[in-house]
Amino acid sequence: MQIAILTFEGFNELDSIVALAILNRVRDSRWRVSLACPKPTVTSMNGVVVQAQCSLQDAAKADVVIVGSGINTRDVVKDPALMSQLQLDPARQLIAAQCSGTLVLAKLGLLSGVPACTDLTTKPWVQEAGVEVLNQPFFAKGNVATAGGCLSSQYLAAWVIARTAGLDAARAAMHYVAPVGEKDEYVERAMGNIAAYLPAVGDAGRTLAQVNSR
């Protein structure tokens, strides 16, 4: 299972790093969770420098792609050379985006006729792109999901794990990272936000490929 988190210059650490940490709670040697960047290193909105673990071209081949947000997203979507590298396909990939990452999906035409979630700052830009913005933290249709608000990265991670490794794995990952004394509450909130957007119960433990093949 190859999971790529698109991380651009000026990225929001809470999007990329929190999702990376939660997804890596799935202890499976076949899993690889990577930061996919347009260049060897990128610097966050708060000055944190990270090294790319894979390229944007690699992300196009991944099983799962998460598009993180950042302060430069409007510049990203105006860059044809950069956008042309984002060859994403919900027919063969799980695709998720958070906050201004939703704008990237909108510009790629992946939200045509589908409402989405984003942060309050990005909301008018997504609306200008012709996408209805919902007042909720998470929404998914088929293999495409969006989330709004920095800490909603946990919902994207939980959805990806539930879709690829099953509900039990998603619960376990959320339980591990949740605050002590509030673990059950956090797990139930996360699962409550994603439950309506998961396949039928009989599919929950299947792999992505098995679900998509039906």
N, C-alpha and C positions, 0 to 999 in steps of 0.2 A: 504494500500500500504506500504509494508515493503522495505526499501531501505538501503542496507548495504554498507558502504565505507571501503574497506579493508585497514587497516592502520598498517604497520609493524614498528618494531624498526628502527630508522633512517629515518622516513617518512618525506616527503616534505610537509610543512604546507600549501603551496599554492594549493596542490592537494586536500588534505582531507578537510581542513577547508573552503576553498572557495566554493567547491562543496556543502558541508554541509549547508553553509549559504544560497546559492542561492536556493537549493532544499527546504529549510524550508520556503521560501517565499510562497509556496503553502499552503494556510491556510485551511487545511482539517483535521478534527479530525481523519480521518481514515489513515492519513499519519504518518509514523514514519521513520525518517532518523537517522541512527546510525553509529557510528564508530565501526567497527568490528576488533578486535585485537587478536593476539595469546596469550596474557597474560593480566592481570588486568590493567597494565599501560604500555605505550610505550613512548619513548623519541624521539623527532624529530631530524633532522639533525642539528638544531640550539639550541637544549637543552630544547625545550618546552615539558613538560610532560602532557600527556592527559590520561584520564581514559577510558577504554573500555566500550562501551555501549551495546555491544553484542559480542558473540564469533564467531570464524570462522565457527563453526558448525551451528550457527544461520544463518549466511550469506548464507549457502547452501540452506536454506529454504526461503530466501527472494525473493521478486518479481523482484528486481533490485539489481545488484551488480556492484559497481565501484571499480576498483583496482587502488589505488593510487601508487605513486612511492616513491623512497627514496634511500639513499646511500647504503643500504644493500640488494637490490633486488637480486643481483647475489648469495648472500648467501641464500636467501629465496628459490630460484628455485633449489638450490643444496641440500635442506633439505627435504628428502622424507617424514618424519613425518609431516612436515608443509604442504607440497604440497598435501598430501593425504587427508587433511581436506578440501581442496578447491573443493568440489563436485559441480561444476557449470554446468548448462545445458541450452544452448540457446533455447532449445525447449520450456522451461517453464519460462525462465528468460530473462530480458534485462541485458546484460553484457557489461560493458564498462571499458576501461583502459586508463591510462594516462602515458606518458613518459615511465619509466622503468616498469610500470605496464603492458605494452604491452608484455614485455618479459615473464611475468607470464602467460599471455594468450597463448603465443607461446609455452611455455613448457607444458602447459596443453592440447595442441593439438586443441585449439579453433580457430586458424588462418590458418588451413590447406587450402592452395590454395587461401587465402584471403590476399590482401595487407593491410598494416596497417600504422599508424602514430606513431611516437615516438620522443623523443628528440634527439639531435645530439650526445650526449654522448652514449646513449643506442643503437643508430642505428646499429653499427657494430655487437653488440651482438644479436640483433633481426635478422639481416641478416644471421648470423652464424646459427641461429635456423631454417633457411630455409624460412623466411618470407620476401617478398618484402616490402621495406619501401618507402612510398610516401613522396614527398616534399610538404606537405600541413598540415594544423593544425588539420583537422578532416576527418574521413572516417567511414562509417558504411555499413555493409551488413547484412540485416535481423535484427536480435536481438543483433548483436555484433558491438560495436563501439570502435574506438581508437582515441586518440588525442595526439599531440606532442607539447611540450612547456608548462611551468608552468601555464601561464595564459589561456591556452586552456581549463582549468577546467570549464570555463564558457560555453564552447560549449558542453561539456559532460552533464552538468547540464541542459542546454536548451533542448538538445536532449531527455534526460530522461523525462523532464516535458512535452514536446510536445508529446512524445509517450504515456504518461500515463494520462495526464490531459488536453491535447489539446494545440493547437497553441496559443490561447488567454492567457492561463495561462503561457506559456513559455515567451511570449512577456511581460506580466505584471511583471514577476519575473526579467527579464533582465532590464526592465525599472526602477525598484526600485533600483537596485544595481549600475546602470550606473552613471558616473559622471554627475553632473549638467551642463547643457549647451551642453552636448554631448549625451544625452539619446537616441534620435532618431537614431543617427549614430551608437551607440553601439548596439541597438536592431536590426537594419537592418544588421549589420555585423554578429551578432550571428546567426540570422535567415537565412541569406544568406549562411553561412557555413554549416548549417544542413539541409536546405530545400530539397536538392536532395536526402537525405537519410531517408526521412520520408515516411510513407505509403501514398497511394493515398489520395487526399483531403477529400474524403468521410469518410476515416478512422481516420483522424487526431484528431477528438474529441472523439473517442472511447477509451475504456479502453484497457490495454494490453491484458487482457484475451479475450476480444471481437475480437480484431484484430487477435490474434493467433488462434482463433477458426474457422476462415474462411477458 
